[in-house]
Amino acid sequence: MGKLTSTLWLILCVFSHPVLANSQYNMRKGVTDISNNVYQLHMTIFIICCVIGVIVFAIMFWALIHHRKSKGAIPAQFHESTKVEILWTAIPFVILIAMAVPATKTLIAMEDASKADLTIKITGSQWKWHYEYMGEDVEFYSILSTPQDEIANLADKNPNYLLEVDKPLVLPINQKVRFLMTSDDVIHSWWVPDFAVKKDANPGFINETWTNINEEGTYRGQCAELCGKDHGFMPVVVVAKSEADFKTWLADAKQAKQKAALADAALLDKTLPKEELMTLGEQVYMANCAACHQPTGMGLPGVFPALKGSPVVLGDIKDHIDIVIHGRPGTAMQAFAKQLSIKQLAAVITYKRNAWGNDTGDVIQPSEIQAALDAKVEAN
């Protein structure tokens, strides 16, 4: 048994070595107390399982070798040993209790979202995240920013391929942040491994979870639910800042929203040239529309309609504007009224009506977008 004890000690030393914490084959310790607790729980149970496996197989092979028929071994004759029955029932019971106690504590802590310093509503939709800082009048959409050339294998892929967004979620460190999760369409799942946070976003329901980040930095995750053909194009990026830097960012975000509103108001009396709108429209289309309707405007037959030669795009301008800003219920066509500025909306509609050979010559102005938005408000 001396050799067995030495083997067990070696296994414990190997699996508890700090190098394993950084292994790409292991879980991450993460940057929150919960993620560290999950890691420690994982390693503890993993080591227990390894030790049990080594003991069982060591005894089994020892018995096979030392009690083989060629050595003249005679099998013992016994039946229904009460001591053995009690022993192999009690030992697993004690082991399970030893694993269940820390696991239960960790699970209870993971579900306790009370006494939060900040609450953020996260809404998933195909294929982007909407973040709303409750009570702060700050909200925005976070969309994949990987260039289409990389996706189409026309350019070298960068290290954060499909894990980069135009606007990351910004959070403070050393503060408890509560997340309210829901969805506009199908089931999504917001997952950031470094936080040990993975929670489903279900349409019609609100789930909650929380985090408290210990270190500044940029942390990446993904939608962990198969939510459609572009499921892999729905990353999560979180930037954790110091409390002072976060307050500054929040103030800047509020100021930027006010400036954007003033900029939109200033556009109402202007007539923008077609060339400017087409250039901006292409950028907006590639970032927000190309995933469904394809960069060529040909769509995906049977799934997403083509825009090239589309009766909607070539038809009445007011109907086209209405579909883009308000969406189409019962389909994957989202409402972009809150996602894009009136200039961006005017640009992308102008682009669609003049790209891919549509060539309607129509030039949509921001004032027309605002008029459609105002009409919807009055109708409601």
C-alpha positions in Angstrom: 0.0 0.0 0.0 3.1 2.3 0.3 3.2 2.5 -3.5 -0.5 3.3 -3.6 -0.1 6.1 -1.1 2.8 7.6 -3.1 0.7 7.5 -6.3 -2.2 9.3 -4.7 0.1 12.0 -3.3 1.6 12.5 -6.8 -1.8 12.9 -8.3 -2.8 15.5 -5.7 0.3 17.5 -6.3 -0.1 17.4 -10.1 -3.7 18.4 -10.2 -3.3 21.2 -7.6 -0.3 22.7 -9.4 -0.9 26.4 -10.3 0.0 25.7 -14.0 -3.3 23.9 -14.4 -5.2 27.1 -13.6 -3.9 28.6 -16.8 -4.3 25.6 -18.9 -6.5 25.9 -22.0 -7.9 22.5 -21.2 -9.2 23.6 -17.7 -11.8 26.0 -16.4 -10.8 29.6 -15.8 -10.5 31.0 -12.3 -12.1 34.1 -13.6 -12.2 37.6 -12.1 -15.0 37.3 -9.6 -15.4 35.6 -6.2 -18.1 33.3 -7.7 -16.0 32.3 -10.6 -13.1 31.4 -8.3 -15.4 29.4 -6.1 -16.7 27.5 -9.1 -13.1 26.8 -10.2 -12.1 25.6 -6.7 -15.3 23.4 -6.5 -14.5 22.0 -9.9 -11.0 21.1 -8.9 -12.0 19.6 -5.6 -14.6 17.3 -7.1 -12.2 16.5 -10.0 -9.5 15.4 -7.6 -11.9 13.4 -5.5 -13.1 11.6 -8.6 -9.5 10.9 -9.7 -8.5 9.6 -6.2 -11.6 7.3 -6.2 -10.7 6.0 -9.7 -7.1 5.3 -8.8 -8.1 3.5 -5.5 -10.7 1.4 -7.2 -8.6 0.4 -10.2 -5.5 -0.1 -8.0 -7.4 -2.5 -5.7 -8.9 -4.3 -8.7 -5.7 -4.8 -10.6 -3.9 -5.8 -7.3 -6.6 -8.4 -6.7 -6.4 -9.7 -10.3 -2.6 -10.0 -10.1 -2.2 -11.5 -6.7 -5.3 -13.8 -6.8 -5.0 -15.2 -10.2 -5.7 -18.8 -11.0 -2.1 -19.5 -12.2 -0.9 -18.8 -8.6 -3.3 -21.4 -7.3 -5.6 -18.8 -5.6 -8.8 -20.3 -4.1 -11.8 -17.9 -4.1 -13.1 -17.1 -0.7 -16.6 -18.3 0.1 -18.7 -15.6 1.8 -22.2 -14.1 1.3 -24.0 -11.0 2.5 -21.4 -9.5 4.7 -23.2 -6.9 6.8 -19.9 -5.0 7.6 -19.1 -4.7 3.9 -22.6 -3.6 3.0 -22.4 -0.9 5.7 -18.9 0.1 4.6 -19.6 0.6 0.9 -22.8 2.5 1.7 -21.3 4.8 4.3 -18.2 5.8 2.4 -20.0 7.0 -0.8 -22.5 8.8 1.5 -19.8 10.7 3.3 -18.1 11.6 0.0 -21.3 12.9 -1.5 -22.0 15.1 1.5 -18.5 16.4 1.3 -19.1 17.4 -2.3 -22.7 18.6 -1.8 -22.1 21.1 1.0 -19.7 23.5 -0.9 -21.7 22.9 -4.2 -24.9 24.0 -2.5 -23.3 27.1 -0.9 -21.9 28.1 -4.3 -25.2 27.6 -6.1 -27.1 29.6 -3.5 -24.6 32.5 -3.8 -24.9 32.4 -7.6 -28.6 33.0 -7.4 -28.6 35.8 -4.8 -29.0 38.9 -6.9 -30.2 41.1 -4.0 -28.7 44.3 -2.7 -27.2 45.3 -6.1 -25.5 48.6 -6.7 -26.4 48.7 -10.4 -29.1 47.0 -12.5 -28.8 46.3 -16.2 -31.5 44.9 -18.4 -30.1 42.7 -21.2 -32.3 41.9 -24.1 -31.2 39.4 -26.8 -32.4 39.5 -30.4 -31.1 37.9 -33.6 -28.2 38.7 -33.5 -27.3 41.4 -31.1 -27.6 42.5 -27.4 -29.4 45.5 -26.1 -28.1 46.9 -22.8 -30.2 49.3 -20.7 -28.8 50.9 -17.5 -31.9 51.0 -15.3 -32.5 54.5 -13.8 -29.6 56.0 -15.7 -31.2 56.9 -19.1 -28.4 55.1 -21.0 -29.1 52.3 -23.4 -27.5 50.9 -26.6 -27.2 47.9 -28.9 -24.0 45.9 -29.0 -23.4 44.4 -32.5 -20.6 42.2 -34.0 -17.9 44.4 -35.5 -15.8 41.7 -37.2 -15.2 42.9 -40.8 -17.2 41.0 -43.5 -13.9 40.4 -45.4 -12.7 38.3 -42.5 -16.0 36.4 -42.3 -15.8 35.7 -46.1 -12.2 34.6 -45.8 -11.0 37.5 -47.9 -8.7 38.8 -45.2 -6.6 37.4 -42.3 -8.6 36.9 -39.1 -7.6 38.9 -36.1 -7.1 37.3 -32.6 -10.6 38.4 -31.5 -12.4 37.1 -34.6 -16.1 37.0 -34.0 -15.5 38.1 -30.4 -15.6 41.9 -31.0 -18.4 44.4 -30.9 -19.0 48.0 -31.8 -20.2 49.0 -28.3 -19.1 46.8 -25.3 -21.0 46.6 -22.1 -19.2 48.8 -19.5 -19.3 47.8 -15.8 -17.6 49.1 -12.6 -15.4 46.8 -10.6 -16.0 46.2 -6.9 -19.8 46.8 -7.3 -22.6 44.2 -7.4 -24.2 44.4 -10.8 -27.6 42.7 -11.3 -28.7 41.5 -14.7 -32.2 41.2 -15.9 -32.3 38.9 -18.9 -35.0 38.6 -21.6 -35.4 38.3 -25.4 -37.2 39.9 -28.3 -37.5 36.7 -30.4 -36.0 33.3 -29.6 -34.1 31.9 -26.7 -30.6 33.3 -26.2 -28.0 32.8 -23.5 -25.7 35.5 -22.2 -22.4 33.9 -21.2 -19.1 35.3 -19.9 -16.8 32.6 -18.6 -14.6 34.9 -16.6 -17.6 35.9 -14.5 -19.0 32.4 -14.2 -22.3 33.9 -15.5 -24.4 32.0 -18.0 -28.1 32.8 -18.0 -30.8 32.1 -20.6 -32.7 35.1 -22.1 -36.3 33.8 -22.8 -39.0 35.7 -24.7 -41.8 36.7 -22.4 -39.8 36.0 -19.3 -37.2 37.8 -17.2 -34.4 35.8 -15.6 -31.9 37.4 -13.2 -28.3 36.9 -12.3 -25.4 39.1 -11.0 -21.7 39.6 -10.9 -19.1 41.6 -8.9 -15.9 42.0 -10.9 -12.6 42.2 -9.0 -10.2 43.3 -11.8 -10.3 45.9 -14.6 -10.0 44.6 -18.1 -11.9 43.4 -21.2 -13.8 40.1 -20.9 -15.3 38.2 -23.8 -18.1 35.7 -24.2 -20.8 34.5 -26.6 -24.5 33.6 -26.9 -24.4 30.0 -25.6 -27.8 29.0 -27.1 -28.4 27.9 -30.7 -30.5 30.9 -31.7 -30.4 30.7 -35.5 -28.1 30.4 -38.4 -25.9 33.3 -37.3 -25.7 32.1 -33.7 -21.9 32.4 -33.8 -22.1 36.1 -34.7 -23.5 37.2 -31.4 -20.6 37.9 -29.1 -20.5 39.5 -25.6 -17.8 42.0 -24.7 -17.6 43.6 -21.3 -15.1 46.3 -20.3 -14.6 46.6 -16.5 -13.5 50.0 -15.3 -12.6 51.4 -11.9 -15.5 53.0 -10.1 -14.2 56.5 -10.9 -13.7 55.7 -14.6 -17.1 54.1 -14.8 -18.8 57.2 -13.4 -16.9 59.3 -16.0 -18.0 56.9 -18.8 -21.6 57.0 -17.7 -21.6 60.8 -17.7 -20.0 60.8 -21.1 -22.7 58.3 -22.4 -25.5 60.6 -21.2 -23.9 63.6 -22.8 -23.4 61.7 -26.0 -27.1 60.8 -26.1 -28.0 64.4 -25.7 -25.6 65.5 -28.5 -27.1 62.8 -30.7 -30.6 64.1 -30.1 -29.4 67.7 -31.0 -27.6 66.4 -34.1 -30.8 64.7 -35.3 -32.8 67.8 -34.7 -30.2 69.8 -36.7 -30.6 67.4 -39.7 -34.4 68.1 -40.1 -33.9 71.2 -42.1 -31.0 69.8 -44.2 -31.0 68.0 -47.6 -28.2 65.5 -47.6 -26.5 64.5 -50.9 -27.1 61.0 -52.3 -23.4 60.2 -52.3 -23.0 60.8 -48.6 -26.1 58.8 -47.8 -25.0 55.9 -50.0 -21.6 55.7 -48.4 -23.1 55.8 -44.9 -25.9 53.5 -45.9 -23.5 50.8 -47.1 -21.7 50.9 -43.7 -25.0 50.6 -41.8 -26.2 47.8 -44.1 -23.1 45.7 -43.7 -23.2 46.1 -39.9 -27.0 45.5 -39.3 -28.6 43.9 -42.4 -26.0 41.8 -44.3 -26.2 38.9 -41.8 -29.8 38.2 -43.0 -30.1 39.7 -46.4 -26.4 39.0 -47.4 -23.9 41.6 -48.7 -25.2 41.0 -52.2 -28.8 41.8 -51.2 -29.8 38.3 -52.4 -31.0 37.1 -49.0 -31.4 33.4 -48.2 -34.2 31.7 -50.2 -36.9 30.4 -47.9 -35.4 32.2 -44.9 -34.7 35.8 -45.5 -36.1 37.6 -48.6 -33.9 39.2 -51.2 -33.7 43.0 -51.3 -32.5 43.1 -54.9 -35.6 43.5 -57.0 -37.8 43.3 -53.9 -41.3 44.8 -54.4 -40.9 46.4 -50.9 -37.7 48.1 -51.8 -38.9 49.1 -55.2 -42.4 50.0 -54.0 -43.9 52.8 -52.0 -41.2 54.7 -50.0 -43.5 55.2 -46.9 -44.1 51.5 -46.7 -40.4 50.8 -46.9 -39.6 53.3 -44.2 -42.3 51.8 -42.0 -41.0 48.3 -42.2 -37.4 49.4 -41.5 -38.2 51.6 -38.5 -41.0 49.5 -37.0 -40.2 46.0 -38.2 -42.6 43.3 -39.2 -44.3 41.3 -36.4 -44.1 37.5 -36.7 -40.9 37.6 -38.7 -37.2 38.1 -38.1 -37.4 41.7 -39.3 -36.6 43.8 -36.3 -37.6 47.4 -35.6 -34.6 49.7 -36.1 -36.1 52.9 -34.8 -34.2 52.7 -31.5 -31.1 51.0 -32.9 -30.2 53.6 -35.5 -30.2 57.4 -35.8 -32.5 59.1 -38.2 -29.5 59.8 -40.5 -28.5 56.2 -40.4 -32.0 55.1 -41.2 -32.3 57.5 -44.1 -28.9 56.4 -45.4 -29.6 52.6 -45.2 -33.0 53.0 -46.9 -31.5 55.1 -49.6 -28.7 52.5 -50.1 -31.2 49.6 -50.4 -33.2 51.5 -53.0 -30.2 52.2 -55.1 -27.8 49.3 -54.6 -27.5 46.0 -56.5 -29.1 47.4 -59.6 -32.3 48.6 -57.9 -31.4 52.2 -59.1 -34.7 53.8 -58.1 -32.9 57.2 -57.7 -34.8 57.8 -54.4 -32.9 59.8 -51.8 -34.5 59.5 -48.3 -33.9 62.5 -46.0 -33.8 62.4 -42.2 -36.9 64.6 -42.1 -38.9 61.9 -43.7 -37.7 59.4 -41.1 -38.7 61.8 -38.3 -42.1 62.4 -39.9 -42.7 58.6 -39.9 -41.6 58.3 -36.2 -43.9 61.2 -35.2 -46.8 59.7 -37.1 -46.4 56.4 -35.2 -46.4 58.3 -31.9 -49.6 60.2 -32.7 -51.3 57.0 -33.9 -50.6 55.4 -30.5 
